[in-house]
Amino acid sequence: MLKKLDRYILKKYLTTFLFTVLIVSIIAVVIDLSDKVEKFIEKDCTKTEIIFDYYLNFIPYINSLLIPLYALIAVIFFTSRLAANSEFISILNAGVPYKRIMRPYLIAAGLITIVQLIGNHYFIPKANKTRLDFEHAYIWTTNDKMKKRDIHMFISPDTKIYIRLYKKKEKYATDFRMETFENGNLSKYLKAKKAKWIGPPNNWQLVDYETRTFNGIKETFVVGKGAKIDTVLAITPSDFVRYKRQMEMMSTKELTAFVNQEKARGLGNTKGYEVEIYQRTAEPITTIILTLIGLALASRKVRGGLGLNLALGLAIGAIYFFLQKLSETFSTNLDLPALLSVWTPNLFFGAIAIYLLFKAQK
């Protein structure tokens, strides 16, 4: 059961946290609106789209990135007030163990962590999809990157394709080749000067094609010089287009399936997508770690009070985000395992939290 002390600290923590979220959300929306208002006017998007498709989904996105920092600021803010008013010392003098005081902090941090976990894995990606679709339509209309040249891809375990050049606007590929294998031996070879997308689900039209079929030492050769043939291939134009921050639009289940598919096809580096999967779990755990750090820093009554503690808290938050981005860069560019890179900041700050709690005034 929650005691009076638990309810008191929980109320202080959660109200300060929500107030921080509100203030930062207002500031973020004002800054973002001032940056994009000209594009909103130029693209002639409606107010309904701006409010409900963009900003209603922008607010959860921006806050999901900063929740650990909000928790740290909230803890430092109200705990410093408790220490400055000698409330913390009174609680300790009443014989309440320091570990007992930690309980409401951990309960509040645990509630926020659970909400963030659910949001990161399910709801935030859905909101991001609506927001990013709006951005791609009205703001960053060319904000995608293409796999355009010399594309090698497995479309099944025994079928490989090669495309020399893919053109996004025209939705066709040039110098298309497909090789099919049976028991490790080439059984069919298909070549076309052009492969054009003609509609869902996987319909393509091959222009100026040749096929070779191998059966032991026998070979069947068909030439469709200047001819066209419709066929079905296990690829779509979306396989050649990658929006920046595309991983933010996918739920964790979709991300995992996408990574497995890309690896099966032998395509590119999936590290960025793997980092995103692990980050969705690691970030909420950071909320608990920074809560403990904030408690250890702010529970001691020091000269400088709230201002000094907030400065320390912001410095710690800045270092955390710096280490997070640094570890992501190492994972993407230096082949550091994604799981290790994502959890390294938490391990580092977890050790700091244990040390500060050990040294805290009790």
C-alpha beads as a LAMMPS data file, in Angstrom:
LAMMPS data file: protein, C-alpha beads

362 atoms
361 bonds

1 atom types
1 bond types

-500.0 500.0 xlo xhi
-500.0 500.0 ylo yhi
-500.0 500.0 zlo zhi

Masses

1 110.0

Atoms # bond

1 1 1 0.000 0.000 0.000
2 1 1 1.086 3.546 -0.687
3 1 1 1.865 5.535 2.449
4 1 1 1.417 9.263 2.838
5 1 1 5.097 9.825 1.968
6 1 1 4.708 7.783 -1.237
7 1 1 1.646 9.725 -2.335
8 1 1 3.337 13.031 -1.548
9 1 1 6.459 12.269 -3.604
10 1 1 4.486 10.633 -6.425
11 1 1 2.292 13.715 -6.728
12 1 1 5.320 16.025 -6.754
13 1 1 7.142 13.876 -9.340
14 1 1 4.260 13.366 -11.767
15 1 1 2.893 16.931 -11.642
16 1 1 6.371 18.393 -12.203
17 1 1 6.985 15.891 -15.007
18 1 1 3.705 16.719 -16.775
19 1 1 4.310 20.440 -16.358
20 1 1 7.743 20.016 -17.994
21 1 1 6.153 18.061 -20.857
22 1 1 3.562 20.815 -21.375
23 1 1 6.099 23.657 -21.398
24 1 1 8.511 21.900 -23.773
25 1 1 5.650 20.854 -26.078
26 1 1 4.471 24.450 -26.427
27 1 1 8.004 25.679 -27.105
28 1 1 8.657 22.879 -29.636
29 1 1 5.419 23.579 -31.547
30 1 1 6.089 27.335 -31.677
31 1 1 9.646 26.811 -32.956
32 1 1 8.576 24.185 -35.503
33 1 1 5.650 26.304 -36.725
34 1 1 7.874 29.356 -37.218
35 1 1 10.251 27.185 -39.251
36 1 1 7.608 25.575 -41.483
37 1 1 4.850 28.194 -41.766
38 1 1 6.058 29.358 -45.214
39 1 1 5.925 25.820 -46.588
40 1 1 2.463 25.338 -45.141
41 1 1 1.321 28.427 -47.057
42 1 1 3.155 27.493 -50.270
43 1 1 1.810 23.943 -50.384
44 1 1 -1.739 25.068 -49.580
45 1 1 -2.380 22.355 -46.993
46 1 1 -5.517 22.686 -44.885
47 1 1 -5.669 23.673 -41.223
48 1 1 -7.171 20.281 -40.396
49 1 1 -4.188 18.510 -41.944
50 1 1 -1.712 20.776 -40.148
51 1 1 -3.347 20.325 -36.757
52 1 1 -4.540 16.705 -36.806
53 1 1 -2.163 15.015 -39.271
54 1 1 0.987 16.878 -38.323
55 1 1 1.045 18.589 -34.914
56 1 1 -1.186 16.098 -33.123
57 1 1 1.434 13.492 -34.065
58 1 1 4.464 15.786 -33.803
59 1 1 3.914 16.359 -30.063
60 1 1 4.139 12.646 -29.071
61 1 1 7.174 12.233 -31.324
62 1 1 9.208 15.111 -29.894
63 1 1 8.281 14.220 -26.321
64 1 1 9.169 10.547 -26.771
65 1 1 12.743 11.619 -27.500
66 1 1 13.048 13.728 -24.345
67 1 1 11.168 11.747 -21.689
68 1 1 14.356 10.660 -19.835
69 1 1 15.483 14.303 -19.699
70 1 1 12.032 15.392 -18.472
71 1 1 12.258 12.816 -15.688
72 1 1 15.715 14.031 -14.665
73 1 1 14.640 17.688 -14.623
74 1 1 11.427 16.898 -12.714
75 1 1 13.257 14.892 -10.036
76 1 1 15.973 17.496 -9.582
77 1 1 13.473 20.347 -9.485
78 1 1 11.123 19.081 -6.788
79 1 1 13.744 17.149 -4.792
80 1 1 15.963 20.232 -4.600
81 1 1 12.961 22.107 -3.233
82 1 1 12.447 19.388 -0.626
83 1 1 16.124 19.562 0.358
84 1 1 16.150 23.379 0.436
85 1 1 13.123 23.385 2.750
86 1 1 14.819 20.790 4.981
87 1 1 11.993 18.338 4.251
88 1 1 14.409 15.695 3.048
89 1 1 16.523 15.994 6.195
90 1 1 13.369 15.744 8.311
91 1 1 12.350 12.543 6.560
92 1 1 15.785 11.025 7.205
93 1 1 15.769 12.224 10.829
94 1 1 12.402 10.510 11.302
95 1 1 14.218 7.239 10.734
96 1 1 13.033 6.600 7.173
97 1 1 15.772 4.632 5.338
98 1 1 17.124 6.097 2.109
99 1 1 16.086 2.946 0.244
100 1 1 12.530 3.484 1.479
101 1 1 12.568 7.047 0.147
102 1 1 13.633 5.677 -3.253
103 1 1 10.446 3.613 -3.559
104 1 1 8.006 6.343 -4.748
105 1 1 10.669 7.633 -7.143
106 1 1 11.005 4.173 -8.657
107 1 1 7.224 3.716 -8.804
108 1 1 6.793 6.992 -10.712
109 1 1 9.733 6.246 -13.003
110 1 1 8.373 2.731 -13.554
111 1 1 4.951 4.070 -14.586
112 1 1 6.541 6.485 -17.055
113 1 1 8.807 3.701 -18.364
114 1 1 5.855 1.368 -19.006
115 1 1 3.938 4.087 -20.865
116 1 1 7.046 4.915 -22.907
117 1 1 7.696 1.257 -23.746
118 1 1 4.167 0.787 -25.055
119 1 1 4.348 4.079 -26.947
120 1 1 7.758 3.380 -28.491
121 1 1 6.831 -0.076 -29.743
122 1 1 3.255 0.555 -30.919
123 1 1 1.674 4.020 -30.800
124 1 1 4.548 6.394 -31.627
125 1 1 5.372 4.582 -34.937
126 1 1 1.715 4.915 -36.006
127 1 1 1.764 8.613 -35.172
128 1 1 5.084 8.991 -36.989
129 1 1 3.662 7.415 -40.136
130 1 1 0.874 9.989 -40.341
131 1 1 3.282 12.833 -39.522
132 1 1 5.984 11.738 -41.965
133 1 1 3.451 11.106 -44.743
134 1 1 2.369 14.724 -44.267
135 1 1 6.010 15.900 -44.358
136 1 1 6.771 13.906 -47.512
137 1 1 3.668 15.299 -49.200
138 1 1 4.048 18.969 -48.252
139 1 1 7.437 19.760 -46.707
140 1 1 10.293 17.419 -47.615
141 1 1 9.005 16.239 -50.999
142 1 1 12.430 14.942 -52.058
143 1 1 13.395 13.560 -48.664
144 1 1 14.119 10.024 -49.810
145 1 1 17.170 8.106 -50.865
146 1 1 17.268 5.568 -53.633
147 1 1 19.035 2.383 -54.442
148 1 1 19.531 3.402 -58.068
149 1 1 22.516 1.589 -59.540
150 1 1 23.963 -1.911 -59.585
151 1 1 21.321 -3.469 -57.352
152 1 1 21.792 -7.120 -56.364
153 1 1 18.856 -8.681 -54.524
154 1 1 17.535 -12.121 -53.594
155 1 1 13.758 -12.245 -54.103
156 1 1 13.642 -15.837 -52.834
157 1 1 16.248 -18.228 -51.404
158 1 1 17.031 -19.579 -54.889
159 1 1 16.288 -16.543 -57.078
160 1 1 18.539 -13.535 -57.493
161 1 1 18.001 -10.402 -59.565
162 1 1 20.310 -7.667 -60.799
163 1 1 19.288 -4.182 -61.977
164 1 1 21.769 -1.769 -63.480
165 1 1 19.616 1.360 -63.046
166 1 1 16.218 2.059 -61.482
167 1 1 14.242 5.223 -62.315
168 1 1 11.842 6.286 -59.609
169 1 1 9.492 8.587 -61.541
170 1 1 9.085 6.265 -64.515
171 1 1 8.999 3.155 -62.266
172 1 1 11.136 0.987 -64.479
173 1 1 14.499 -0.749 -64.291
174 1 1 17.066 -1.111 -67.065
175 1 1 19.309 -4.094 -67.803
176 1 1 17.258 -6.473 -65.697
177 1 1 18.608 -9.972 -64.987
178 1 1 17.129 -12.834 -62.975
179 1 1 18.930 -16.060 -62.122
180 1 1 17.137 -19.095 -60.665
181 1 1 19.072 -21.934 -59.039
182 1 1 18.223 -25.540 -58.208
183 1 1 20.507 -27.522 -55.892
184 1 1 23.188 -24.887 -56.339
185 1 1 23.113 -25.037 -60.150
186 1 1 21.780 -22.383 -62.510
187 1 1 18.470 -23.627 -63.922
188 1 1 17.050 -20.484 -65.548
189 1 1 18.424 -17.166 -66.722
190 1 1 16.160 -14.262 -67.715
191 1 1 17.401 -11.007 -69.173
192 1 1 15.470 -7.914 -70.281
193 1 1 16.463 -4.493 -71.482
194 1 1 13.697 -2.936 -69.404
195 1 1 11.431 -4.108 -66.551
196 1 1 8.463 -1.801 -66.046
197 1 1 6.062 -1.755 -63.077
198 1 1 2.472 -2.120 -64.306
199 1 1 0.566 -2.418 -61.029
200 1 1 -0.024 -4.222 -57.778
201 1 1 0.497 -6.664 -56.342
202 1 1 3.744 -7.586 -58.165
203 1 1 3.058 -7.126 -61.872
204 1 1 5.924 -6.187 -64.179
205 1 1 6.348 -5.956 -67.932
206 1 1 9.620 -7.109 -69.490
207 1 1 10.683 -5.460 -72.736
208 1 1 13.205 -6.914 -75.196
209 1 1 13.805 -10.079 -73.188
210 1 1 15.744 -13.346 -73.442
211 1 1 15.334 -16.561 -71.444
212 1 1 17.655 -19.521 -71.057
213 1 1 16.547 -22.729 -69.367
214 1 1 19.102 -25.365 -68.382
215 1 1 18.328 -29.046 -67.888
216 1 1 21.599 -30.845 -67.419
217 1 1 23.558 -30.357 -70.616
218 1 1 20.429 -29.285 -72.500
219 1 1 19.643 -25.602 -72.949
220 1 1 16.466 -23.933 -74.189
221 1 1 16.886 -20.427 -75.562
222 1 1 14.004 -17.983 -76.220
223 1 1 14.556 -14.543 -77.725
224 1 1 11.853 -11.878 -77.462
225 1 1 13.637 -9.205 -79.465
226 1 1 11.509 -6.060 -79.316
227 1 1 8.679 -8.039 -77.688
228 1 1 6.939 -7.509 -74.344
229 1 1 5.876 -10.034 -71.761
230 1 1 3.954 -9.584 -68.496
231 1 1 5.188 -11.449 -65.454
232 1 1 5.023 -11.504 -61.678
233 1 1 8.144 -10.708 -59.623
234 1 1 8.436 -10.674 -55.837
235 1 1 9.482 -7.008 -55.782
236 1 1 7.715 -3.641 -55.850
237 1 1 8.919 -0.057 -56.471
238 1 1 8.965 0.478 -52.697
239 1 1 11.877 -1.979 -52.494
240 1 1 14.049 0.619 -54.220
241 1 1 12.965 3.684 -52.232
242 1 1 13.980 4.420 -48.644
243 1 1 12.648 7.516 -46.918
244 1 1 14.913 9.085 -44.370
245 1 1 13.777 8.040 -40.889
246 1 1 11.651 5.325 -42.488
247 1 1 12.327 3.100 -39.473
248 1 1 10.385 5.553 -37.295
249 1 1 7.227 4.768 -39.280
250 1 1 7.298 1.039 -38.520
251 1 1 6.102 -0.793 -35.437
252 1 1 8.660 -3.061 -33.795
253 1 1 7.011 -6.108 -35.370
254 1 1 7.228 -4.524 -38.829
255 1 1 10.825 -3.448 -38.208
256 1 1 11.876 -6.954 -37.214
257 1 1 10.215 -8.448 -40.293
258 1 1 11.828 -5.798 -42.500
259 1 1 15.326 -6.462 -41.098
260 1 1 14.908 -10.208 -41.614
261 1 1 13.686 -9.657 -45.177
262 1 1 16.571 -7.326 -46.025
263 1 1 19.106 -9.805 -44.659
264 1 1 17.479 -12.641 -46.603
265 1 1 17.713 -10.573 -49.778
266 1 1 21.347 -9.712 -49.132
267 1 1 20.602 -5.992 -49.221
268 1 1 22.661 -3.263 -47.631
269 1 1 23.372 -2.495 -44.019
270 1 1 20.452 -2.971 -41.637
271 1 1 22.297 -1.652 -38.589
272 1 1 20.282 1.564 -38.439
273 1 1 17.042 -0.431 -38.266
274 1 1 18.439 -2.800 -35.632
275 1 1 19.572 0.179 -33.538
276 1 1 16.040 1.586 -33.717
277 1 1 14.564 -1.702 -32.453
278 1 1 16.878 -1.885 -29.435
279 1 1 16.617 1.852 -28.765
280 1 1 12.870 1.585 -28.234
281 1 1 13.524 -0.536 -25.149
282 1 1 16.746 1.072 -23.949
283 1 1 15.403 4.652 -23.835
284 1 1 12.598 3.946 -21.334
285 1 1 15.060 2.193 -19.011
286 1 1 17.114 5.398 -19.097
287 1 1 14.202 7.143 -17.361
288 1 1 14.722 4.959 -14.282
289 1 1 18.496 5.462 -14.320
290 1 1 18.282 9.260 -14.641
291 1 1 15.619 9.359 -11.934
292 1 1 18.050 7.717 -9.502
293 1 1 20.848 10.077 -10.574
294 1 1 18.570 13.080 -10.069
295 1 1 17.562 11.832 -6.628
296 1 1 21.175 11.303 -5.542
297 1 1 22.210 14.765 -6.773
298 1 1 19.271 16.794 -5.466
299 1 1 18.606 15.152 -2.092
300 1 1 21.636 16.819 -0.528
301 1 1 21.216 20.412 0.621
302 1 1 24.076 22.322 -1.024
303 1 1 25.114 25.903 -1.564
304 1 1 23.759 26.960 -4.946
305 1 1 20.571 24.970 -4.411
306 1 1 18.148 24.441 -7.277
307 1 1 20.155 26.378 -9.876
308 1 1 23.312 24.305 -9.398
309 1 1 21.387 21.027 -9.376
310 1 1 19.474 21.907 -12.550
311 1 1 22.734 22.860 -14.274
312 1 1 24.238 19.503 -13.278
313 1 1 21.113 17.719 -14.459
314 1 1 21.135 19.416 -17.850
315 1 1 24.844 18.635 -18.220
316 1 1 24.206 14.967 -17.436
317 1 1 21.321 14.897 -19.929
318 1 1 23.496 16.468 -22.607
319 1 1 26.269 13.920 -21.983
320 1 1 23.741 11.089 -22.174
321 1 1 22.368 12.207 -25.563
322 1 1 25.910 12.760 -26.836
323 1 1 26.938 9.221 -25.846
324 1 1 23.745 7.854 -27.361
325 1 1 24.411 9.453 -30.752
326 1 1 28.104 8.531 -30.571
327 1 1 27.329 4.878 -29.912
328 1 1 24.786 4.834 -32.769
329 1 1 27.433 6.244 -35.109
330 1 1 29.940 3.608 -34.008
331 1 1 27.377 0.881 -34.611
332 1 1 26.473 2.129 -38.076
333 1 1 29.954 3.001 -39.338
334 1 1 32.394 0.879 -37.317
335 1 1 30.484 -2.418 -37.218
336 1 1 29.887 -2.281 -33.468
337 1 1 27.070 -4.714 -32.497
338 1 1 23.760 -2.806 -32.411
339 1 1 22.705 -4.256 -29.049
340 1 1 25.976 -3.253 -27.384
341 1 1 26.010 0.239 -28.886
342 1 1 22.448 0.998 -27.759
343 1 1 22.918 -0.219 -24.191
344 1 1 26.398 1.264 -23.623
345 1 1 25.067 4.693 -22.425
346 1 1 22.686 2.940 -20.010
347 1 1 25.492 0.764 -18.620
348 1 1 27.702 3.836 -18.190
349 1 1 25.034 5.944 -16.487
350 1 1 23.813 2.955 -14.494
351 1 1 27.275 2.700 -12.946
352 1 1 27.202 6.456 -12.217
353 1 1 23.762 6.100 -10.579
354 1 1 25.006 3.300 -8.291
355 1 1 28.060 5.344 -7.280
356 1 1 26.034 8.521 -6.568
357 1 1 23.446 6.596 -4.540
358 1 1 26.220 4.995 -2.531
359 1 1 27.672 8.454 -1.798
360 1 1 24.296 10.173 -1.227
361 1 1 23.488 11.798 2.098
362 1 1 21.689 9.260 4.262

Bonds

1 1 1 2
2 1 2 3
3 1 3 4
4 1 4 5
5 1 5 6
6 1 6 7
7 1 7 8
8 1 8 9
9 1 9 10
10 1 10 11
11 1 11 12
12 1 12 13
13 1 13 14
14 1 14 15
15 1 15 16
16 1 16 17
17 1 17 18
18 1 18 19
19 1 19 20
20 1 20 21
21 1 21 22
22 1 22 23
23 1 23 24
24 1 24 25
25 1 25 26
26 1 26 27
27 1 27 28
28 1 28 29
29 1 29 30
30 1 30 31
31 1 31 32
32 1 32 33
33 1 33 34
34 1 34 35
35 1 35 36
36 1 36 37
37 1 37 38
38 1 38 39
39 1 39 40
40 1 40 41
41 1 41 42
42 1 42 43
43 1 43 44
44 1 44 45
45 1 45 46
46 1 46 47
47 1 47 48
48 1 48 49
49 1 49 50
50 1 50 51
51 1 51 52
52 1 52 53
53 1 53 54
54 1 54 55
55 1 55 56
56 1 56 57
57 1 57 58
58 1 58 59
59 1 59 60
60 1 60 61
61 1 61 62
62 1 62 63
63 1 63 64
64 1 64 65
65 1 65 66
66 1 66 67
67 1 67 68
68 1 68 69
69 1 69 70
70 1 70 71
71 1 71 72
72 1 72 73
73 1 73 74
74 1 74 75
75 1 75 76
76 1 76 77
77 1 77 78
78 1 78 79
79 1 79 80
80 1 80 81
81 1 81 82
82 1 82 83
83 1 83 84
84 1 84 85
85 1 85 86
86 1 86 87
87 1 87 88
88 1 88 89
89 1 89 90
90 1 90 91
91 1 91 92
92 1 92 93
93 1 93 94
94 1 94 95
95 1 95 96
96 1 96 97
97 1 97 98
98 1 98 99
99 1 99 100
100 1 100 101
101 1 101 102
102 1 102 103
103 1 103 104
104 1 104 105
105 1 105 106
106 1 106 107
107 1 107 108
108 1 108 109
109 1 109 110
110 1 110 111
111 1 111 112
112 1 112 113
113 1 113 114
114 1 114 115
115 1 115 116
116 1 116 117
117 1 117 118
118 1 118 119
119 1 119 120
120 1 120 121
121 1 121 122
122 1 122 123
123 1 123 124
124 1 124 125
125 1 125 126
126 1 126 127
127 1 127 128
128 1 128 129
129 1 129 130
130 1 130 131
131 1 131 132
132 1 132 133
133 1 133 134
134 1 134 135
135 1 135 136
136 1 136 137
137 1 137 138
138 1 138 139
139 1 139 140
140 1 140 141
141 1 141 142
142 1 142 143
143 1 143 144
144 1 144 145
145 1 145 146
146 1 146 147
147 1 147 148
148 1 148 149
149 1 149 150
150 1 150 151
151 1 151 152
152 1 152 153
153 1 153 154
154 1 154 155
155 1 155 156
156 1 156 157
157 1 157 158
158 1 158 159
159 1 159 160
160 1 160 161
161 1 161 162
162 1 162 163
163 1 163 164
164 1 164 165
165 1 165 166
166 1 166 167
167 1 167 168
168 1 168 169
169 1 169 170
170 1 170 171
171 1 171 172
172 1 172 173
173 1 173 174
174 1 174 175
175 1 175 176
176 1 176 177
177 1 177 178
178 1 178 179
179 1 179 180
180 1 180 181
181 1 181 182
182 1 182 183
183 1 183 184
184 1 184 185
185 1 185 186
186 1 186 187
187 1 187 188
188 1 188 189
189 1 189 190
190 1 190 191
191 1 191 192
192 1 192 193
193 1 193 194
194 1 194 195
195 1 195 196
196 1 196 197
197 1 197 198
198 1 198 199
199 1 199 200
200 1 200 201
201 1 201 202
202 1 202 203
203 1 203 204
204 1 204 205
205 1 205 206
206 1 206 207
207 1 207 208
208 1 208 209
209 1 209 210
210 1 210 211
211 1 211 212
212 1 212 213
213 1 213 214
214 1 214 215
215 1 215 216
216 1 216 217
217 1 217 218
218 1 218 219
219 1 219 220
220 1 220 221
221 1 221 222
222 1 222 223
223 1 223 224
224 1 224 225
225 1 225 226
226 1 226 227
227 1 227 228
228 1 228 229
229 1 229 230
230 1 230 231
231 1 231 232
232 1 232 233
233 1 233 234
234 1 234 235
235 1 235 236
236 1 236 237
237 1 237 238
238 1 238 239
239 1 239 240
240 1 240 241
241 1 241 242
242 1 242 243
243 1 243 244
244 1 244 245
245 1 245 246
246 1 246 247
247 1 247 248
248 1 248 249
249 1 249 250
250 1 250 251
251 1 251 252
252 1 252 253
253 1 253 254
254 1 254 255
255 1 255 256
256 1 256 257
257 1 257 258
258 1 258 259
259 1 259 260
260 1 260 261
261 1 261 262
262 1 262 263
263 1 263 264
264 1 264 265
265 1 265 266
266 1 266 267
267 1 267 268
268 1 268 269
269 1 269 270
270 1 270 271
271 1 271 272
272 1 272 273
273 1 273 274
274 1 274 275
275 1 275 276
276 1 276 277
277 1 277 278
278 1 278 279
279 1 279 280
280 1 280 281
281 1 281 282
282 1 282 283
283 1 283 284
284 1 284 285
285 1 285 286
286 1 286 287
287 1 287 288
288 1 288 289
289 1 289 290
290 1 290 291
291 1 291 292
292 1 292 293
293 1 293 294
294 1 294 295
295 1 295 296
296 1 296 297
297 1 297 298
298 1 298 299
299 1 299 300
300 1 300 301
301 1 301 302
302 1 302 303
303 1 303 304
304 1 304 305
305 1 305 306
306 1 306 307
307 1 307 308
308 1 308 309
309 1 309 310
310 1 310 311
311 1 311 312
312 1 312 313
313 1 313 314
314 1 314 315
315 1 315 316
316 1 316 317
317 1 317 318
318 1 318 319
319 1 319 320
320 1 320 321
321 1 321 322
322 1 322 323
323 1 323 324
324 1 324 325
325 1 325 326
326 1 326 327
327 1 327 328
328 1 328 329
329 1 329 330
330 1 330 331
331 1 331 332
332 1 332 333
333 1 333 334
334 1 334 335
335 1 335 336
336 1 336 337
337 1 337 338
338 1 338 339
339 1 339 340
340 1 340 341
341 1 341 342
342 1 342 343
343 1 343 344
344 1 344 345
345 1 345 346
346 1 346 347
347 1 347 348
348 1 348 349
349 1 349 350
350 1 350 351
351 1 351 352
352 1 352 353
353 1 353 354
354 1 354 355
355 1 355 356
356 1 356 357
357 1 357 358
358 1 358 359
359 1 359 360
360 1 360 361
361 1 361 362
